[in-house]
Amino acid sequence: MTVIDSVKSTLAPPHRAGFPFIAAGFVILLLGLLVASWVAWIGLIFTLFCFFFFRDPDRVPPPRNDVLLAPADGRVVLIDHAIPPQELGLPEVAVPRVAIFLSVLDVHVNRIPAAGTVTRIVYRHGAFFNASDDKAAEENERNALAIRLEGGQMIAVVQIAGLIARRIVCEVHEAEHVTAGARFGIIRFGSRTDLYLPPDSTILVAIGQRTVGGETVIATTTANGRPET
């Protein structure tokens, strides 16, 4: 990513989920101008932070139908095989899983990994452990989506609340057709997003690698047809 791209990303318009927080910060700023300068400074800093945290930059997914894209910006913290969340009703068979941890500095808008149809969405209440912990996937509050790819295979994307995250927003619906790289939700203030892949997937990322939601290729698969060369 170039310097210009980084600046454009930082100054991107906010996601609508951030509007109430930005408005609250602006109100505090105005009140501070009437009451005390230190209150105004708090309002200004909070407003600027919300503009930064809820930034929603455009992304350009690669024009390929044999890849699965990162569902979030962040850092890969886990690559293993695991059974998808039981509430999705998928086969209880371990499949490749890639977990991405989002710090408060990352873009928190979630992206669709590949074109397909959302077959099920299930929200489950839970705990709020640090999202990078192994037990977060099982015990934390989460929102899980099952997506049937155009080739017929299934993937799952799970939005997981973190230590200070308290709100998961999902903006797609069951039976909705979705496209690769499209926005589908946001998690507020630190979180994790897990991607459960088709069994034949070839993972192309490593633990510790940074990802860009909707652009970074997580894996290739034959689920949507023959791999492209």
C-alpha positions as semicolon CSV with decimal commas, in nm:
position;residue;x (nm);y (nm);z (nm)
1;M;0,000;0,000;0,000
2;T;0,142;0,339;-0,102
3;V;0,151;0,649;0,117
4;I;-0,131;0,801;-0,089
5;D;-0,341;0,486;-0,042
6;S;-0,277;0,497;0,333
7;V;-0,387;0,861;0,351
8;K;-0,699;0,788;0,147
9;S;-0,783;0,496;0,376
10;T;-0,735;0,704;0,691
11;L;-0,949;0,989;0,558
12;A;-1,224;0,765;0,418
13;P;-1,585;0,856;0,508
14;P;-1,719;0,680;0,819
15;H;-1,951;0,381;0,818
16;R;-2,307;0,475;0,915
17;A;-2,275;0,268;1,233
18;G;-2,043;0,541;1,359
19;F;-2,282;0,831;1,304
20;P;-2,435;0,822;1,657
21;F;-2,088;0,825;1,817
22;I;-1,964;1,106;1,595
23;A;-2,278;1,307;1,674
24;A;-2,228;1,249;2,047
25;G;-1,869;1,368;2,028
26;F;-1,976;1,678;1,836
27;V;-2,237;1,759;2,102
28;I;-1,973;1,728;2,375
29;L;-1,748;1,957;2,171
30;L;-2,020;2,222;2,143
31;L;-2,107;2,199;2,512
32;G;-1,741;2,229;2,600
33;L;-1,715;2,553;2,407
34;L;-1,989;2,687;2,633
35;V;-1,875;2,531;2,962
36;A;-1,502;2,458;2,975
37;S;-1,220;2,420;2,724
38;W;-1,111;2,081;2,863
39;V;-1,458;1,940;2,790
40;A;-1,432;2,074;2,435
41;W;-1,095;1,900;2,394
42;I;-1,247;1,570;2,509
43;G;-1,529;1,612;2,259
44;L;-1,286;1,695;1,978
45;I;-1,056;1,401;2,050
46;F;-1,349;1,158;2,078
47;T;-1,501;1,285;1,753
48;L;-1,173;1,251;1,564
49;F;-1,120;0,901;1,706
50;C;-1,469;0,795;1,590
51;F;-1,403;0,933;1,241
52;F;-1,083;0,726;1,236
53;F;-1,227;0,408;1,388
54;F;-1,540;0,394;1,170
55;R;-1,359;0,480;0,847
56;D;-1,495;0,281;0,556
57;P;-1,257;0,289;0,258
58;D;-1,346;0,143;-0,081
59;R;-1,174;-0,182;-0,172
60;V;-1,106;-0,348;-0,509
61;P;-1,138;-0,729;-0,502
62;P;-0,934;-0,929;-0,755
63;P;-1,139;-1,037;-1,062
64;R;-1,111;-1,411;-0,997
65;N;-1,369;-1,671;-0,904
66;D;-1,130;-1,925;-0,752
67;V;-1,015;-1,720;-0,452
68;L;-1,144;-1,649;-0,102
69;L;-1,075;-1,299;0,026
70;A;-1,002;-1,167;0,373
71;P;-1,328;-1,082;0,553
72;A;-1,151;-0,814;0,759
73;D;-0,845;-0,594;0,798
74;G;-0,611;-0,714;1,069
75;R;-0,350;-0,972;1,158
76;V;-0,373;-1,348;1,103
77;V;-0,351;-1,503;1,450
78;L;-0,460;-1,861;1,384
79;I;-0,455;-2,113;1,098
80;D;-0,591;-2,457;1,178
81;H;-0,874;-2,703;1,112
82;A;-1,196;-2,666;1,311
83;I;-1,565;-2,752;1,301
84;P;-1,781;-2,452;1,200
85;P;-2,019;-2,313;1,467
86;Q;-2,289;-2,569;1,541
87;E;-2,567;-2,311;1,513
88;L;-2,509;-2,287;1,137
89;G;-2,614;-2,648;1,085
90;L;-2,311;-2,729;0,868
91;P;-2,154;-3,077;0,865
92;E;-1,960;-3,144;1,185
93;V;-1,636;-3,195;0,999
94;A;-1,318;-2,998;1,064
95;V;-1,231;-2,765;0,777
96;P;-0,950;-2,512;0,726
97;R;-0,996;-2,201;0,940
98;V;-0,818;-1,866;0,932
99;A;-0,868;-1,622;1,220
100;I;-0,800;-1,248;1,183
101;F;-0,760;-1,022;1,485
102;L;-0,865;-0,657;1,452
103;S;-0,710;-0,400;1,685
104;V;-0,878;-0,067;1,753
105;L;-0,652;0,084;1,485
106;D;-0,780;-0,143;1,205
107;V;-1,071;-0,081;0,971
108;H;-1,359;-0,273;1,130
109;V;-1,592;-0,306;0,831
110;N;-1,633;-0,674;0,736
111;R;-1,625;-0,798;0,376
112;I;-1,772;-1,096;0,190
113;P;-1,496;-1,349;0,101
114;A;-1,656;-1,482;-0,220
115;A;-1,972;-1,454;-0,426
116;G;-2,261;-1,673;-0,318
117;T;-2,587;-1,686;-0,124
118;V;-2,625;-1,638;0,251
119;T;-2,807;-1,949;0,374
120;R;-2,809;-1,886;0,748
121;I;-2,727;-1,613;0,999
122;V;-2,721;-1,685;1,373
123;Y;-2,635;-1,443;1,654
124;R;-2,520;-1,597;1,983
125;H;-2,466;-1,417;2,311
126;G;-2,151;-1,497;2,504
127;A;-1,846;-1,371;2,692
128;F;-1,600;-1,096;2,597
129;F;-1,255;-1,252;2,629
130;N;-0,961;-1,102;2,440
131;A;-1,041;-1,178;2,076
132;S;-0,689;-1,312;2,013
133;D;-0,735;-1,588;2,273
134;D;-0,807;-1,941;2,152
135;K;-1,125;-1,965;2,362
136;A;-1,274;-1,653;2,204
137;A;-1,406;-1,849;1,904
138;E;-1,606;-2,081;2,129
139;E;-1,711;-1,861;2,422
140;N;-1,732;-1,500;2,300
141;E;-2,041;-1,328;2,167
142;R;-2,057;-1,386;1,793
143;N;-2,254;-1,360;1,471
144;A;-2,210;-1,645;1,225
145;L;-2,294;-1,654;0,855
146;A;-2,310;-1,957;0,626
147;I;-2,259;-1,879;0,257
148;R;-2,318;-2,119;-0,031
149;L;-2,065;-2,044;-0,302
150;E;-2,169;-2,034;-0,665
151;G;-1,997;-2,370;-0,712
152;G;-2,211;-2,526;-0,436
153;Q;-1,961;-2,556;-0,151
154;M;-2,012;-2,387;0,185
155;I;-1,805;-2,138;0,378
156;A;-1,868;-1,971;0,712
157;V;-1,773;-1,625;0,834
158;V;-1,794;-1,551;1,207
159;Q;-1,786;-1,201;1,358
160;I;-1,653;-1,237;1,713
161;A;-1,673;-0,967;1,980
162;G;-1,354;-0,888;2,169
163;L;-1,249;-0,768;2,510
164;I;-1,402;-0,422;2,468
165;A;-1,629;-0,486;2,167
166;R;-1,993;-0,478;2,263
167;R;-2,177;-0,446;1,936
168;I;-2,178;-0,665;1,624
169;V;-2,361;-0,525;1,322
170;C;-2,466;-0,752;1,032
171;E;-2,624;-0,586;0,730
172;V;-2,706;-0,885;0,508
173;H;-2,999;-1,125;0,530
174;E;-3,065;-1,493;0,476
175;A;-3,128;-1,587;0,110
176;E;-2,947;-1,270;-0,004
177;H;-2,700;-1,302;-0,292
178;V;-2,367;-1,141;-0,205
179;T;-2,062;-1,050;-0,409
180;A;-1,694;-1,086;-0,329
181;G;-1,553;-0,791;-0,137
182;A;-1,893;-0,639;-0,057
183;R;-1,951;-0,490;0,288
184;F;-2,166;-0,702;0,517
185;G;-2,119;-0,560;0,869
186;I;-1,895;-0,406;1,131
187;I;-1,776;-0,486;1,483
188;R;-1,716;-0,201;1,724
189;F;-1,390;-0,149;1,916
190;G;-1,161;-0,450;1,879
191;S;-1,267;-0,791;1,754
192;R;-1,192;-1,101;1,551
193;T;-1,327;-1,249;1,229
194;D;-1,294;-1,620;1,149
195;L;-1,322;-1,771;0,801
196;Y;-1,406;-2,140;0,758
197;L;-1,297;-2,258;0,414
198;P;-1,395;-2,543;0,179
199;P;-1,192;-2,861;0,243
200;D;-1,004;-2,833;-0,087
201;S;-0,872;-2,485;-0,015
202;T;-0,505;-2,395;-0,045
203;I;-0,422;-2,134;0,219
204;L;-0,193;-1,855;0,098
205;V;-0,142;-1,652;0,418
206;A;0,073;-1,708;0,724
207;I;0,032;-1,638;1,095
208;G;0,136;-1,283;1,166
209;Q;0,055;-1,158;0,816
210;R;-0,150;-0,840;0,777
211;T;-0,468;-0,861;0,569
212;V;-0,680;-0,606;0,384
213;G;-1,049;-0,689;0,390
214;G;-1,194;-0,753;0,047
215;E;-0,854;-0,753;-0,125
216;T;-0,607;-0,994;0,040
217;V;-0,638;-1,347;-0,100
218;I;-0,667;-1,588;0,192
219;A;-0,690;-1,907;-0,013
220;T;-0,763;-2,058;-0,352
221;T;-1,037;-2,313;-0,405
222;T;-1,203;-2,510;-0,683
223;A;-1,541;-2,447;-0,520
224;N;-1,638;-2,187;-0,782
225;G;-1,484;-2,358;-1,080
226;R;-1,138;-2,436;-1,212
227;P;-0,854;-2,236;-1,062
228;E;-0,736;-1,955;-1,288
229;T;-0,377;-1,935;-1,406
